[in-house]
């Protein structure tokens, strides 16, 4: 896996390439120590040996280490990547003219 950098609120895509194995593995994704469930802003796919995690509308809180884990009866393999999320500078106040 490769580290990814996005500017919020862009969509981030993390990709994990797997070598062919039997039986077909179960793919899980985690952020830090917490597992990620598909749904909401998270979309997960696995096809042709490529596991993909897509995070829509990224936010600063998405900036973290992500792990892809492939598990089958024979064992497991893991890969890590870091997602860096930058955001544009904004002000919370309107400026007035004097």
N, C-alpha and C positions, 0 to 999 in steps of 0.2 A: 504494500500500500504506500501511497505517496501523501505527504502532507498537502493540505489544501488551504488557500487563503481566499476569502471573499470579503466584499464590502456589503454590509447589511443594507437592505433586506434581500440581497441576492439569494438564489438557490445554491446550495452546496451539494456536491456529489462526491461521495467516497466510494472507491472501487477496490475490490479484493479479488485478485485472480487466483483460482485454485487449480491444482493439477488434478487430472481425472482420478477418481477413486470410487470404489464400490464397498459397501452400498453407498448410495448418494447421501451426502452429509446433510445434517440439519444446520442451518446458518443462524447464528444469533449475533446481534450487535449490542455493544455497551458503550456508555459514555462515562469515563472514569470507572467507578465500581458498580454503576447501576445499569441494568439491562434496559434496552429501549424496546418499546412495543410499537408495532406498525399502527399508523392512524394519525389523524391530525396533520401535523407538519412533517411527519416521518413516513417515508415510503421505502419499502425494502423489496428487492427483486433478486432472483437467483436463476440464471439461465446460461447454458453453454460454459459452465465453469467460472462464471463471473457473478460475484455477489455485489450488489450495489445498495448503498444507503443514500437516499436523497432527503435533504432537510430544506423545506420550503420556508421562505420569509425568515432568513436567519436573523438572530439577535445576538447581542454581546454575550448573553448567557450560554450560547451554543459553543463558544470558544472553549475547547477542551481536547483531551486525548480520547480517541475512539478506537474500539477493538472489534474486529471481525473474528468470530470463532466458528470453525467448521467441525462438527462432531458426528461420528458414526460409530458402529459397534467396535471398530478396530482401534479407534483413538480420536485425537483431536489436534487441530492445527490452529494457530492464532496469528494475526497480523495487526499491527497498530499504525495509526497515523494521527497527526495533530491537525485539528481544524482551527485556524485563526480567523476571527471575525473582526474586521475593522468597521468603524462607523464614521459617518461624516460629522464634522463639528456643527453644532447648532446652538442657538441661544434660546433661552426660555422667555426672554423679555423683548419687547419692542423698543426700539430706540426712538427718542423724541428729539425734535429740533428746538433749539432755543434761539 
